[in-house]
Amino acid sequence: MDQSSEVLELVNKRDEVIGCTTRKDAHAKLLRHRAVHAFLFNDKGQLFVQQRSASKDTNPLKRGSSMGGHVDVGETYEQAAVRELREELGIHIRERELLPLKKFEPASYNWMEFAFVYLVRYEENRHGKTHLSEEECESGKFWELEDIRQSVSKHPGEWTPDFVQYFQWMLANKKHIS
């Protein structure tokens, strides 16, 4: 499906559904809608970072969350996270394995998304080997948190603005998986 024609639920400031629109209109008009992100940690405490595909309509080729995507019409945040992890990274996570980090409020840096960010403790032998979606991801690898922090500080333009906000909040609140 063409990304711009994807249908999203519009929500009010209390995150209650008030209608539907296309992704293109939601982003162009900065209308409130829902998204999910996941920070995938391995057993070494490293965070999986993906580089977005060149074909993405927002932030192409920038580095960002392990997974990020919209909540489909009728989906819960948890259902969307499980689906997006499967679609983008090819891994199978159960809802109960999602550790809620924070629900971020809509802002211009995140395209007016209520964004629920989850932590995931990734185990290849349990969840499967990552298989990146070429449509979604250019590349991806596990990074040391300090290396991400330094790169974000020195080269902020290489990172998606929403990831920078979520990552810095996670570090400041010591909420990562080590």
N, C-alpha and C positions, 0 to 999 in steps of 0.2 A: 504494500500500500504506500502511496505517496505520503510522506511525512506531513505535509501541509494540510492534507484532507482528513487526517486522523481526527475523530470526534472525541471531545473532552467534556466533562461536566464542569459547568461554571458553579462557583460556590460564593456564598456571602462571607462577611468578615467573621462569622462563627463557624465557617467550614460546612455549611448546610447547602445542599444542592438546590440551585435556583434555575437551572436550565442547561443547555448544551451549546457548544460552538465548535468550530474547527481549531486545530492546533495553530494554524496560521493566524486566525483572528485573535485567539487568546494571547499569543505572543505580540502581534502587531499592535493590539489595542490595550495590552497589559491588563487583561481580565483575570480575576482570581480563578485558579484551578488547582488541581492536585498532582503531586509527583512523589516519587520515592527514590531514595538513594541507599546504597549499601557500601559499607567499608568492610572489605573482606580481609581478615587477618589470618596468616598461617601460624604454625606452631612456634615460629621464631619471633613472633610479634611484628612481622613485617606486613605492610599494607599493600594490597594489590591496587595499582593505578593503571587506568586505561588511557590511551591516547585516542581521542574521538576520531571517527572516520572523516575523511576529506569531504564526503558527501553530506555530512550533517548540516542542517540549516542554521543551527546556532553553535557557536564556538568550534568550528571545524578544526581538527588537528591539535586542539588543546588537550592537555592532560586534565583528568578529573577523577571523580568517584569511581570505585570499582565497578559500580553499576548505577545508572540513573535513567529514569523513565517516567512516563505519565501513568496515572491511574486511569484505567479504561472505565467506560460507562458501566455502572453497576458493581464495580469491584471495590473491595476493601483495600486499604493500604497494604496489608499483609499479603493478600492475594496478588496484588500488583508486584510486590517485591519478589515473591517466589517466581512469578512468570518472567519478570525482567531478568532475574539471575539466570534462568534457563535460556532465555532468548539471547542475551548478550554474551554470557560467559559459558553457556552449555553445562552448567552445574545444577544439581538437584538438591534443593534445600527445602526443609519442611517449615511451615509457619512457626512452629514452636522453637525453631533454631534461630529465629530472628531476635536479636537483642535490641530493643528500642533505645536509641541514643537520645534523640530529641525531635520534636515536631517544630520546624522553623516556620515563622510567619511569612506571609507574602511580602516581597520587597522587589525593587527594580533589579537587584543583582541576581535574583532567581526567577525572573519573568513572572512575578506575582503568583508564585506557587506556594501553597501550603506543602511543604516538603518534609516528609517523614524520613529520617535517616536511621538506618539500622546498622548494628555491628553484626558480623557473622564470623564465627570461628570455623575456618575452612580446613577440612581434612581431605586430601585428595583421594585416599583409599575409601572414604565414606561418601563423598559428594561427587566424585568423578573428576577427571582431568579437565582443566579449562579448555574450551574450544571457542575462541572469539568469533563473534559474528562479524563478517567482513563489512556488512551494511552499517554496523554500529561502531566498530572499533578498528583502528589502524594497527594498534599493538597494545600490549599490556605486560606488566611485570610487577613482582613484589619489590617494594622499596623499604629501606630503613626509615623510621619516622623522622629522624634527624636530617637525613638527606632530603626528604620532602620539605621539611621546614626551611632548610637552607635554600633550596631551589625556589620555593614560593617567595622567599625574601629577596633573592637576587634576580629572579626572572618571573615576576608575577604575571606578565603577559602570556606566559606559556601555559597557564593554568586557568580553568574555568572559574569565573568569579564566585559561583555558588560553592564549588569545592573549597575554595580558599576560606570562605566564611565558616563552613561546616567543620573543616579540618582544624582551623584555629580555635573554634569553640571546643572541639573535642580535646585538644591539647591543653587548653586553659583549664578545663574542668576535669582533666585526668580521667577520661572515660574510655580510653582505648584498651584493647586486649593485649596483654604482654605475655 
